[in-house]
C-alpha cells in the first residue's frame, strides 16, 4: 500500500469540485435558517462514512444489478457534466426538495455533500487511482467541509455573493474537464 501525493492531490481536487461546499454555502445558510441549527460534526462524519462505504461496496452493488464500473463511470461523467453546466451557466437542472426539521443528515450529509454526483465520482476515480489515495482525498475534503459548515456565515461575509459566484463558476469549468476526461478514459476515445 503506497501513497501517491499526485493521486491524493488529484482526488482531493476532483472531490472538492464535485462536493462544491463553497458553492453550497447559500444553501447551507438557508437550511440553517429553516432548521435553526446544523450539527456540523454529525453531517461531516455521516457523509465521510457514506462515501467510504460506497467506495468499497459500490462496485459490488453494481455487479448485483448487472453493471460494470466503466458503464457507471460513463454515466457518472454525464452527471458531473450536468452539475458543471449548472455551476457555469447558473442553470437549475437538478431540483432540491424542501428542508425537513432536522437537516444535519438529510439533506446536508446526503445528498448535498455525499450525493449521486459524489458517489459516481468515487467509483469513477476508483478506475484510475489507488483506493488508499482516494480515502485520503475523502478525509481531506471532509475536514474542509467540516470547517466550512462550522464557519458558513463568516465565509459568506468574507467572499461576498460575487466571490462565491466566481468560485462556483471556476470549479464548474474544472468539473467540465473532469467529466470529459472520465468519458474519454472509459470509452477508449
C-alpha positions, 0 to 999 in steps of 0.5 A, spaced: 500 500 500 503 506 497 501 513 497 501 517 491 501 525 493 499 526 485 493 521 486 491 524 493 492 531 490 488 529 484 482 526 488 482 531 493 481 536 487 476 532 483 472 531 490 472 538 492 469 540 485 464 535 485 462 536 493 462 544 491 461 546 499 463 553 497 458 553 492 453 550 497 454 555 502 447 559 500 444 553 501 447 551 507 445 558 510 438 557 508 437 550 511 440 553 517 435 558 517 429 553 516 432 548 521 435 553 526 441 549 527 446 544 523 450 539 527 456 540 523 460 534 526 454 529 525 453 531 517 461 531 516 462 524 519 455 521 516 457 523 509 465 521 510 462 514 512 457 514 506 462 515 501 467 510 504 462 505 504 460 506 497 467 506 495 468 499 497 461 496 496 459 500 490 462 496 485 459 490 488 452 493 488 453 494 481 455 487 479 448 485 483 444 489 478 448 487 472 453 493 471 460 494 470 464 500 473 466 503 466 458 503 464 457 507 471 463 511 470 460 513 463 454 515 466 457 518 472 461 523 467 454 525 464 452 527 471 458 531 473 457 534 466 450 536 468 452 539 475 458 543 471 453 546 466 449 548 472 455 551 476 457 555 469 451 557 466 447 558 473 442 553 470 437 549 475 437 542 472 437 538 478 431 540 483 432 540 491 426 538 495 424 542 501 428 542 508 425 537 513 426 539 521 432 536 522 437 537 516 444 535 519 443 528 515 438 529 510 439 533 506 446 536 508 450 529 509 446 526 503 445 528 498 448 535 498 455 533 500 455 525 499 450 525 493 449 521 486 454 526 483 459 524 489 458 517 489 459 516 481 465 520 482 468 515 487 467 509 483 469 513 477 476 515 480 476 508 483 478 506 475 484 510 475 487 511 482 489 507 488 483 506 493 488 508 499 489 515 495 482 516 494 480 515 502 485 520 503 482 525 498 475 523 502 478 525 509 481 531 506 475 534 503 471 532 509 475 536 514 474 542 509 467 541 509 467 540 516 470 547 517 466 550 512 459 548 515 462 550 522 464 557 519 458 558 513 456 565 515 463 568 516 465 565 509 459 568 506 461 575 509 468 574 507 467 572 499 461 576 498 455 573 493 460 575 487 466 571 490 462 565 491 459 566 484 466 566 481 468 560 485 462 556 483 463 558 476 471 556 476 470 549 479 464 548 474 469 549 468 474 544 472 468 539 473 467 540 465 474 537 464 473 532 469 467 529 466 470 529 459 476 526 461 472 520 465 468 519 458 474 519 454 478 514 459 472 509 459 470 509 452 477 508 449 476 515 445 
